[in-house]
């Protein structure tokens, strides 16, 4: 008989027996040395809606301990988009209450691929794949989304809330609680959507962290129009904590992108003085889709009665022609399918963000979008 293995087995068996006896004894005495230290929750599970929203607004409006969050920027964002095989360098700047600028660059040439922005007057979107600057005044965004078929539902006001510079109105929200184990509460506000329907503005707050972890826009039946998940909150040097990992998703368009934000610069006086940062880019022809939507609405109203009595009508109600570089492209609202839900164009949004060849001409990245020196 092999003595060494037998002794080893006996020793192991004895050790396991000692551990089991010790564990039972600890449990019987009510003392458990193996419990993990729990981090105390930032907010009480019994917090009221008013107290919760006041806590969330304190990070935006500030208090005696910090100045709040009025603006922030990062010149070193790594953007990952479903369907694109590599990460894309990007820059973002946000300033309350309406100013937003997101530039996406070519990872090979460094030139601009996408420019999305908003200022006090209007919102715009440009990409190299579709070289016209599509824009609309803020008051026309709802009409444009209703009349046209867009790649994704871009809601400028909602994005400003997602990026944390717009305070919440407690009167708009109702609060519901999940199970105590989850540590989550939900804030819901019902608003008017750009398509003229009621839409639920939903926020999930983690009471243990004291932060919003998810924003979403939902139809009353539960269909999600847009979702933003916020993670990796990090304290900034002269302001509140910022989520440095933001996932944006538009389920109908099958589009999802993840923003990995690095070296954020908060409440920069230089950014506040930079007027050109919020000016619409001069990439080429400007198409005011808000004005076109207004014209189309008027034309439809004028032609709908004659069209009902004529089979040879030149322009049928519901059809809108949005110009592009190759000519007029019909966009027919009356022939939408399940693959192209209301408010989305019948092409995939992902090619808008695909890297262009290194030899393609590209606009240089502006000075404001370049990465500043890393902060401590």
C-alpha positions as a Markdown table, in Angstrom:
| # | Residue | x | y | z |
|---|---|---|---|---|
| 1 | Unk | 0.0 | 0.0 | 0.0 |
| 2 | Unk | 1.2 | 3.5 | -0.8 |
| 3 | Unk | 1.4 | 5.2 | 2.6 |
| 4 | Unk | 2.0 | 8.8 | 1.5 |
| 5 | Unk | -1.2 | 9.1 | -0.6 |
| 6 | Unk | -3.2 | 7.5 | 2.2 |
| 7 | Unk | -1.8 | 10.0 | 4.8 |
| 8 | Unk | -2.5 | 12.8 | 2.4 |
| 9 | Unk | -6.1 | 11.7 | 2.1 |
| 10 | Unk | -6.5 | 11.4 | 5.8 |
| 11 | Unk | -5.0 | 14.8 | 6.4 |
| 12 | Unk | -7.3 | 16.4 | 3.8 |
| 13 | Unk | -10.3 | 14.7 | 5.2 |
| 14 | Unk | -9.4 | 15.8 | 8.7 |
| 15 | Unk | -8.9 | 19.4 | 7.6 |
| 16 | Unk | -12.3 | 19.4 | 5.9 |
| 17 | Unk | -13.9 | 18.0 | 9.0 |
| 18 | Unk | -12.3 | 20.8 | 11.2 |
| 19 | Unk | -13.5 | 23.5 | 8.8 |
| 20 | Unk | -17.0 | 22.0 | 8.8 |
| 21 | Unk | -17.1 | 21.8 | 12.6 |
| 22 | Unk | -15.8 | 25.3 | 13.0 |
| 23 | Unk | -18.3 | 26.7 | 10.5 |
| 24 | Unk | -21.2 | 25.0 | 12.3 |
| 25 | Unk | -20.0 | 26.3 | 15.6 |
| 26 | Unk | -19.8 | 29.8 | 14.3 |
| 27 | Unk | -23.3 | 29.6 | 12.8 |
| 28 | Unk | -24.7 | 28.2 | 16.1 |
| 29 | Unk | -23.1 | 31.0 | 18.1 |
| 30 | Unk | -24.6 | 33.6 | 15.7 |
| 31 | Unk | -21.1 | 34.8 | 14.6 |
| 32 | Unk | -20.0 | 34.5 | 11.0 |
| 33 | Unk | -16.4 | 35.4 | 10.3 |
| 34 | Unk | -17.0 | 34.9 | 6.5 |
| 35 | Unk | -19.5 | 37.7 | 5.9 |
| 36 | Unk | -18.4 | 40.4 | 3.5 |
| 37 | Unk | -18.2 | 44.0 | 4.5 |
| 38 | Unk | -21.1 | 45.9 | 2.9 |
| 39 | Unk | -20.8 | 49.4 | 1.5 |
| 40 | Unk | -23.4 | 51.6 | 3.1 |
| 41 | Unk | -26.1 | 53.0 | 0.7 |
| 42 | Unk | -25.7 | 56.6 | -0.3 |
| 43 | Unk | -29.5 | 57.1 | -0.2 |
| 44 | Unk | -32.1 | 55.7 | 2.2 |
| 45 | Unk | -34.4 | 53.0 | 0.8 |
| 46 | Unk | -37.3 | 55.1 | 2.3 |
| 47 | Unk | -36.3 | 58.3 | 0.5 |
| 48 | Unk | -39.2 | 60.4 | -0.9 |
| 49 | Unk | -39.6 | 61.5 | -4.5 |
| 50 | Unk | -38.9 | 65.1 | -3.5 |
| 51 | Unk | -35.7 | 64.2 | -1.6 |
| 52 | Unk | -34.5 | 62.0 | -4.4 |
| 53 | Unk | -34.9 | 64.6 | -7.1 |
| 54 | Unk | -33.3 | 67.2 | -4.9 |
| 55 | Unk | -30.3 | 64.9 | -4.5 |
| 56 | Unk | -30.0 | 64.4 | -8.3 |
| 57 | Unk | -30.4 | 68.1 | -9.0 |
| 58 | Unk | -27.7 | 69.0 | -6.4 |
| 59 | Unk | -25.2 | 67.4 | -8.7 |
| 60 | Unk | -26.4 | 69.6 | -11.6 |
| 61 | Unk | -27.1 | 72.9 | -9.8 |
| 62 | Unk | -24.4 | 72.6 | -7.1 |
| 63 | Unk | -24.4 | 73.5 | -3.5 |
| 64 | Unk | -22.0 | 74.9 | -0.9 |
| 65 | Unk | -19.5 | 72.1 | -1.5 |
| 66 | Unk | -19.2 | 72.2 | -5.3 |
| 67 | Unk | -20.3 | 74.4 | -8.2 |
| 68 | Unk | -22.5 | 71.9 | -10.0 |
| 69 | Unk | -22.3 | 70.9 | -13.6 |
| 70 | Unk | -23.0 | 73.5 | -16.3 |
| 71 | Unk | -20.6 | 72.2 | -19.0 |
| 72 | Unk | -18.1 | 69.4 | -19.8 |
| 73 | Unk | -16.1 | 68.2 | -22.7 |
| 74 | Unk | -13.7 | 65.4 | -23.6 |
| 75 | Unk | -11.4 | 65.2 | -26.6 |
| 76 | Unk | -10.5 | 61.5 | -26.0 |
| 77 | Unk | -13.7 | 59.5 | -26.4 |
| 78 | Unk | -13.6 | 56.0 | -27.8 |
| 79 | Unk | -16.8 | 55.1 | -29.6 |
| 80 | Unk | -17.8 | 51.5 | -30.3 |
| 81 | Unk | -20.7 | 51.0 | -32.7 |
| 82 | Unk | -22.4 | 47.7 | -33.5 |
| 83 | Unk | -21.4 | 46.5 | -36.9 |
| 84 | Unk | -18.2 | 48.6 | -37.0 |
| 85 | Unk | -15.1 | 46.4 | -36.5 |
| 86 | Unk | -12.9 | 49.0 | -34.7 |
| 87 | Unk | -13.3 | 51.7 | -32.1 |
| 88 | Unk | -13.7 | 55.2 | -33.5 |
| 89 | Unk | -12.1 | 58.3 | -31.9 |
| 90 | Unk | -14.6 | 60.9 | -31.0 |
| 91 | Unk | -14.9 | 64.2 | -29.1 |
| 92 | Unk | -17.9 | 65.6 | -27.2 |
| 93 | Unk | -18.8 | 68.9 | -25.6 |
| 94 | Unk | -22.0 | 69.6 | -23.6 |
| 95 | Unk | -23.2 | 72.9 | -22.2 |
| 96 | Unk | -26.6 | 73.6 | -20.5 |
| 97 | Unk | -29.3 | 74.0 | -21.5 |
| 98 | Unk | -29.2 | 73.1 | -25.3 |
| 99 | Unk | -25.6 | 73.1 | -26.5 |
| 100 | Unk | -24.2 | 69.7 | -27.7 |
| 101 | Unk | -21.3 | 68.8 | -30.1 |
| 102 | Unk | -20.3 | 65.2 | -31.0 |
| 103 | Unk | -17.6 | 64.7 | -33.6 |
| 104 | Unk | -16.6 | 61.2 | -34.8 |
| 105 | Unk | -13.3 | 60.8 | -36.6 |
| 106 | Unk | -11.7 | 58.3 | -39.0 |
| 107 | Unk | -9.3 | 56.1 | -37.0 |
| 108 | Unk | -6.9 | 56.0 | -40.0 |
| 109 | Unk | -6.9 | 59.4 | -41.6 |
| 110 | Unk | -8.1 | 61.4 | -38.5 |
| 111 | Unk | -10.6 | 63.3 | -40.6 |
| 112 | Unk | -14.2 | 63.9 | -39.5 |
| 113 | Unk | -16.8 | 61.2 | -40.2 |
| 114 | Unk | -19.9 | 62.4 | -38.3 |
| 115 | Unk | -20.8 | 65.8 | -36.8 |
| 116 | Unk | -23.9 | 66.0 | -34.5 |
| 117 | Unk | -24.7 | 69.2 | -32.7 |
| 118 | Unk | -27.2 | 71.5 | -31.1 |
| 119 | Unk | -27.1 | 75.2 | -30.1 |
| 120 | Unk | -29.7 | 77.6 | -28.7 |
| 121 | Unk | -31.5 | 77.8 | -32.1 |
| 122 | Unk | -31.2 | 74.5 | -34.0 |
| 123 | Unk | -30.1 | 70.9 | -34.1 |
| 124 | Unk | -28.0 | 69.4 | -36.9 |
| 125 | Unk | -26.5 | 66.1 | -38.1 |
| 126 | Unk | -23.9 | 65.5 | -40.9 |
| 127 | Unk | -21.9 | 62.5 | -42.0 |
| 128 | Unk | -19.5 | 61.9 | -44.8 |
| 129 | Unk | -21.7 | 59.1 | -46.2 |
| 130 | Unk | -24.5 | 61.6 | -46.6 |
| 131 | Unk | -22.6 | 64.9 | -47.1 |
| 132 | Unk | -25.5 | 67.4 | -46.7 |
| 133 | Unk | -26.0 | 69.1 | -43.3 |
| 134 | Unk | -29.5 | 68.1 | -42.1 |
| 135 | Unk | -30.8 | 70.7 | -39.7 |
| 136 | Unk | -33.9 | 71.9 | -38.0 |
| 137 | Unk | -34.9 | 74.6 | -35.5 |
| 138 | Unk | -35.7 | 73.2 | -32.1 |
| 139 | Unk | -39.4 | 74.0 | -32.5 |
| 140 | Unk | -39.4 | 72.1 | -35.9 |
| 141 | Unk | -37.8 | 68.9 | -34.6 |
| 142 | Unk | -41.1 | 67.3 | -33.7 |
| 143 | Unk | -42.6 | 68.1 | -37.1 |
| 144 | Unk | -39.6 | 66.9 | -39.0 |
| 145 | Unk | -39.6 | 63.5 | -37.2 |
| 146 | Unk | -43.4 | 63.3 | -37.8 |
| 147 | Unk | -43.2 | 64.1 | -41.6 |
| 148 | Unk | -39.9 | 62.4 | -42.5 |
| 149 | Unk | -38.3 | 59.1 | -42.1 |
| 150 | Unk | -35.0 | 59.5 | -40.2 |
| 151 | Unk | -32.2 | 57.0 | -39.5 |
| 152 | Unk | -32.7 | 57.2 | -35.7 |
| 153 | Unk | -34.9 | 59.3 | -33.4 |
| 154 | Unk | -32.5 | 61.9 | -32.2 |
| 155 | Unk | -34.1 | 63.8 | -29.3 |
| 156 | Unk | -31.8 | 66.8 | -28.5 |
| 157 | Unk | -33.5 | 67.7 | -25.2 |
| 158 | Unk | -33.4 | 64.1 | -24.0 |
| 159 | Unk | -29.7 | 63.8 | -24.9 |
| 160 | Unk | -29.0 | 66.9 | -22.8 |
| 161 | Unk | -30.7 | 65.2 | -19.8 |
| 162 | Unk | -28.8 | 62.0 | -20.4 |
| 163 | Unk | -25.5 | 63.9 | -20.4 |
| 164 | Unk | -26.4 | 65.4 | -17.0 |
| 165 | Unk | -26.7 | 69.2 | -17.4 |
| 166 | Unk | -30.5 | 69.7 | -17.2 |
| 167 | Unk | -32.2 | 69.7 | -13.8 |
| 168 | Unk | -35.3 | 67.7 | -13.2 |
| 169 | Unk | -38.8 | 69.1 | -12.4 |
| 170 | Unk | -40.2 | 67.1 | -9.4 |
| 171 | Unk | -43.8 | 67.9 | -10.5 |
| 172 | Unk | -43.4 | 66.0 | -13.7 |
| 173 | Unk | -42.4 | 62.6 | -12.1 |
| 174 | Unk | -44.0 | 59.8 | -10.3 |
| 175 | Unk | -41.8 | 57.4 | -8.3 |
| 176 | Unk | -42.1 | 53.6 | -8.0 |
| 177 | Unk | -39.9 | 51.2 | -6.0 |
| 178 | Unk | -38.5 | 47.9 | -7.1 |
| 179 | Unk | -37.7 | 45.1 | -4.6 |
| 180 | Unk | -35.5 | 46.2 | -1.7 |
| 181 | Unk | -32.8 | 43.8 | -2.8 |
| 182 | Unk | -32.3 | 45.6 | -6.1 |
| 183 | Unk | -31.8 | 49.0 | -4.5 |
| 184 | Unk | -33.5 | 50.6 | -7.6 |
| 185 | Unk | -36.3 | 53.2 | -7.8 |
| 186 | Unk | -37.9 | 54.4 | -11.0 |
| 187 | Unk | -39.0 | 57.9 | -11.9 |
| 188 | Unk | -41.5 | 58.2 | -14.7 |
| 189 | Unk | -42.8 | 61.4 | -16.5 |
| 190 | Unk | -45.3 | 61.4 | -19.3 |
| 191 | Unk | -44.5 | 63.8 | -22.1 |
| 192 | Unk | -45.5 | 64.5 | -25.7 |
| 193 | Unk | -43.3 | 62.7 | -28.2 |
| 194 | Unk | -42.1 | 64.1 | -31.5 |
| 195 | Unk | -44.7 | 61.9 | -33.2 |
| 196 | Unk | -47.6 | 63.4 | -31.3 |
| 197 | Unk | -48.0 | 60.5 | -29.0 |
| 198 | Unk | -47.6 | 60.2 | -25.2 |
| 199 | Unk | -44.2 | 59.0 | -24.3 |
| 200 | Unk | -42.9 | 57.9 | -20.9 |
| 201 | Unk | -39.6 | 59.5 | -19.8 |
| 202 | Unk | -38.2 | 56.8 | -17.5 |
| 203 | Unk | -35.2 | 57.0 | -15.2 |
| 204 | Unk | -33.8 | 54.2 | -13.0 |
| 205 | Unk | -31.8 | 55.4 | -9.9 |
| 206 | Unk | -29.5 | 53.2 | -7.9 |
| 207 | Unk | -30.0 | 54.2 | -4.3 |
| 208 | Unk | -26.8 | 52.5 | -3.2 |
| 209 | Unk | -24.7 | 54.6 | -5.6 |
| 210 | Unk | -27.0 | 57.7 | -5.5 |
| 211 | Unk | -26.8 | 57.9 | -9.4 |
| 212 | Unk | -29.0 | 57.5 | -12.4 |
| 213 | Unk | -28.1 | 54.3 | -14.1 |
| 214 | Unk | -30.6 | 54.3 | -17.0 |
| 215 | Unk | -32.6 | 56.7 | -19.1 |
| 216 | Unk | -35.2 | 55.6 | -21.6 |
| 217 | Unk | -38.0 | 56.9 | -23.8 |
| 218 | Unk | -40.9 | 54.5 | -24.0 |
| 219 | Unk | -44.4 | 54.4 | -25.5 |
| 220 | Unk | -47.2 | 53.6 | -23.0 |
| 221 | Unk | -47.2 | 50.0 | -24.2 |
| 222 | Unk | -43.6 | 49.5 | -23.1 |
| 223 | Unk | -41.9 | 49.9 | -26.6 |
| 224 | Unk | -38.5 | 51.5 | -26.1 |
| 225 | Unk | -37.7 | 54.3 | -28.5 |
| 226 | Unk | -34.3 | 55.1 | -27.0 |
| 227 | Unk | -32.3 | 54.0 | -24.1 |
| 228 | Unk | -29.1 | 55.2 | -22.3 |
| 229 | Unk | -27.2 | 53.2 | -19.7 |
| 230 | Unk | -24.8 | 55.1 | -17.5 |
| 231 | Unk | -21.9 | 53.4 | -15.7 |
| 232 | Unk | -18.5 | 54.0 | -14.2 |
| 233 | Unk | -19.3 | 57.2 | -12.3 |
| 234 | Unk | -16.1 | 59.1 | -11.5 |
| 235 | Unk | -15.6 | 62.2 | -9.3 |
| 236 | Unk | -14.3 | 65.2 | -11.3 |
| 237 | Unk | -11.8 | 67.6 | -10.0 |
| 238 | Unk | -14.1 | 70.7 | -9.8 |
| 239 | Unk | -17.6 | 69.2 | -10.1 |
| 240 | Unk | -19.8 | 66.2 | -9.4 |
| 241 | Unk | -19.3 | 62.7 | -10.5 |
| 242 | Unk | -19.7 | 61.9 | -14.3 |
| 243 | Unk | -20.6 | 58.6 | -15.9 |
| 244 | Unk | -17.6 | 57.8 | -18.1 |
| 245 | Unk | -19.3 | 54.8 | -19.8 |
| 246 | Unk | -22.5 | 55.7 | -21.7 |
| 247 | Unk | -24.3 | 53.2 | -23.9 |
| 248 | Unk | -26.9 | 54.7 | -26.3 |
| 249 | Unk | -29.4 | 52.4 | -28.0 |
| 250 | Unk | -32.2 | 52.9 | -30.6 |
| 251 | Unk | -33.9 | 49.4 | -30.8 |
| 252 | Unk | -36.1 | 50.2 | -33.8 |
| 253 | Unk | -33.0 | 51.2 | -35.9 |
| 254 | Unk | -31.0 | 48.3 | -34.5 |
| 255 | Unk | -28.3 | 50.8 | -33.5 |
| 256 | Unk | -26.2 | 50.7 | -30.4 |
| 257 | Unk | -23.1 | 52.7 | -29.5 |
| 258 | Unk | -20.9 | 52.8 | -26.5 |
| 259 | Unk | -19.0 | 56.0 | -25.5 |
| 260 | Unk | -15.9 | 55.4 | -23.4 |
| 261 | Unk | -15.2 | 58.9 | -22.1 |
| 262 | Unk | -11.7 | 59.8 | -20.8 |
| 263 | Unk | -10.1 | 62.9 | -19.2 |
| 264 | Unk | -13.3 | 65.0 | -18.9 |
| 265 | Unk | -12.9 | 68.7 | -18.4 |
| 266 | Unk | -15.7 | 70.2 | -16.3 |
| 267 | Unk | -16.9 | 73.8 | -16.2 |
| 268 | Unk | -14.1 | 75.1 | -18.4 |
| 269 | Unk | -14.0 | 78.9 | -18.8 |
| 270 | Unk | -12.4 | 78.5 | -22.2 |
| 271 | Unk | -15.2 | 76.3 | -23.4 |
| 272 | Unk | -17.8 | 78.8 | -22.1 |
| 273 | Unk | -16.1 | 81.5 | -24.2 |
| 274 | Unk | -15.8 | 79.4 | -27.3 |
| 275 | Unk | -18.7 | 80.7 | -29.5 |
| 276 | Unk | -17.5 | 78.9 | -32.7 |
| 277 | Unk | -17.8 | 75.5 | -30.9 |
| 278 | Unk | -21.6 | 75.7 | -31.1 |
| 279 | Unk | -21.9 | 77.0 | -34.7 |
| 280 | Unk | -23.3 | 74.7 | -37.4 |
| 281 | Unk | -20.5 | 73.3 | -39.5 |
| 282 | Unk | -19.8 | 74.4 | -43.1 |
| 283 | Unk | -19.4 | 71.0 | -44.5 |
| 284 | Unk | -21.5 | 71.6 | -47.6 |
| 285 | Unk | -25.1 | 72.1 | -48.6 |
| 286 | Unk | -27.5 | 72.8 | -45.8 |
| 287 | Unk | -30.9 | 71.1 | -45.9 |
| 288 | Unk | -33.4 | 72.6 | -43.4 |
| 289 | Unk | -35.6 | 69.5 | -42.9 |
| 290 | Unk | -37.8 | 71.5 | -40.5 |
| 291 | Unk | -38.7 | 73.9 | -43.2 |
| 292 | Unk | -39.1 | 71.1 | -45.8 |
| 293 | Unk | -41.4 | 69.3 | -43.4 |
| 294 | Unk | -43.5 | 72.5 | -43.0 |
| 295 | Unk | -43.7 | 72.9 | -46.7 |
| 296 | Unk | -44.7 | 69.3 | -47.2 |
| 297 | Unk | -47.4 | 69.6 | -44.5 |
| 298 | Unk | -48.9 | 72.6 | -46.3 |
| 299 | Unk | -48.7 | 70.9 | -49.7 |
| 300 | Unk | -50.3 | 67.8 | -48.4 |
| 301 | Unk | -53.2 | 69.8 | -46.9 |
| 302 | Unk | -53.7 | 71.6 | -50.1 |
| 303 | Unk | -53.6 | 68.5 | -52.3 |
| 304 | Unk | -55.4 | 65.9 | -50.2 |
| 305 | Unk | -58.9 | 66.8 | -51.3 |
| 306 | Unk | -58.1 | 67.0 | -55.1 |
| 307 | Unk | -56.1 | 63.7 | -54.7 |
| 308 | Unk | -59.1 | 61.9 | -53.4 |
| 309 | Unk | -61.0 | 62.7 | -56.6 |
| 310 | Unk | -58.2 | 62.1 | -59.1 |
| 311 | Unk | -56.3 | 58.8 | -59.8 |
| 312 | Unk | -53.7 | 60.7 | -61.8 |
| 313 | Unk | -52.5 | 63.0 | -59.0 |
| 314 | Unk | -48.8 | 63.9 | -59.5 |
| 315 | Unk | -48.0 | 63.9 | -55.8 |
| 316 | Unk | -49.9 | 61.5 | -53.5 |
| 317 | Unk | -50.5 | 62.5 | -49.9 |
| 318 | Unk | -47.9 | 61.2 | -47.5 |
| 319 | Unk | -45.0 | 61.2 | -49.9 |
| 320 | Unk | -42.1 | 63.5 | -49.4 |
| 321 | Unk | -39.0 | 63.9 | -51.5 |
| 322 | Unk | -35.8 | 64.6 | -49.6 |
| 323 | Unk | -32.9 | 65.7 | -51.8 |
| 324 | Unk | -29.5 | 64.0 | -51.7 |
| 325 | Unk | -26.4 | 64.2 | -53.8 |
| 326 | Unk | -27.9 | 61.9 | -56.4 |
| 327 | Unk | -31.2 | 63.7 | -56.8 |
| 328 | Unk | -34.7 | 63.5 | -55.3 |
| 329 | Unk | -35.3 | 60.4 | -53.2 |
| 330 | Unk | -39.0 | 59.6 | -52.4 |
| 331 | Unk | -39.8 | 59.0 | -48.8 |
| 332 | Unk | -43.3 | 57.5 | -48.6 |
| 333 | Unk | -44.9 | 57.6 | -45.2 |
| 334 | Unk | -47.9 | 55.5 | -46.4 |
| 335 | Unk | -45.8 | 52.4 | -47.2 |
| 336 | Unk | -44.0 | 51.8 | -44.0 |
| 337 | Unk | -43.2 | 48.2 | -43.1 |
| 338 | Unk | -42.3 | 46.5 | -39.8 |
| 339 | Unk | -38.6 | 46.7 | -40.8 |
| 340 | Unk | -38.9 | 50.4 | -41.2 |
| 341 | Unk | -41.0 | 51.7 | -38.3 |
| 342 | Unk | -42.5 | 55.2 | -38.2 |
| 343 | Unk | -39.8 | 57.8 | -37.9 |
| 344 | Unk | -36.9 | 55.8 | -39.4 |
| 345 | Unk | -35.5 | 55.7 | -42.9 |
| 346 | Unk | -35.4 | 52.5 | -44.8 |
| 347 | Unk | -31.6 | 52.1 | -44.6 |
| 348 | Unk | -29.2 | 51.0 | -41.9 |
| 349 | Unk | -27.8 | 53.8 | -39.8 |
| 350 | Unk | -24.5 | 52.0 | -39.1 |
| 351 | Unk | -22.8 | 52.8 | -42.4 |
| 352 | Unk | -23.0 | 56.5 | -41.4 |
| 353 | Unk | -20.3 | 55.7 | -38.8 |
| 354 | Unk | -18.1 | 53.3 | -40.9 |
| 355 | Unk | -14.5 | 54.3 | -41.3 |
| 356 | Unk | -13.6 | 55.8 | -44.7 |
| 357 | Unk | -10.5 | 54.8 | -46.7 |
| 358 | Unk | -7.4 | 56.6 | -45.6 |
| 359 | Unk | -7.1 | 58.2 | -49.0 |
| 360 | Unk | -10.5 | 59.9 | -48.8 |
| 361 | Unk | -10.5 | 63.7 | -48.3 |
| 362 | Unk | -11.5 | 64.6 | -44.8 |
| 363 | Unk | -12.1 | 67.7 | -42.7 |
| 364 | Unk | -9.4 | 68.2 | -40.0 |
| 365 | Unk | -10.5 | 67.9 | -36.4 |
| 366 | Unk | -11.0 | 71.3 | -34.8 |
| 367 | Unk | -8.8 | 72.6 | -32.0 |
| 368 | Unk | -11.6 | 72.3 | -29.3 |
| 369 | Unk | -12.0 | 68.6 | -30.0 |
| 370 | Unk | -8.4 | 67.6 | -29.4 |
| 371 | Unk | -7.5 | 65.9 | -26.2 |
| 372 | Unk | -6.3 | 68.2 | -23.5 |
| 373 | Unk | -3.6 | 67.2 | -21.0 |
| 374 | Unk | -4.9 | 64.4 | -18.7 |
| 375 | Unk | -6.3 | 65.7 | -15.4 |
| 376 | Unk | -5.4 | 64.1 | -12.1 |
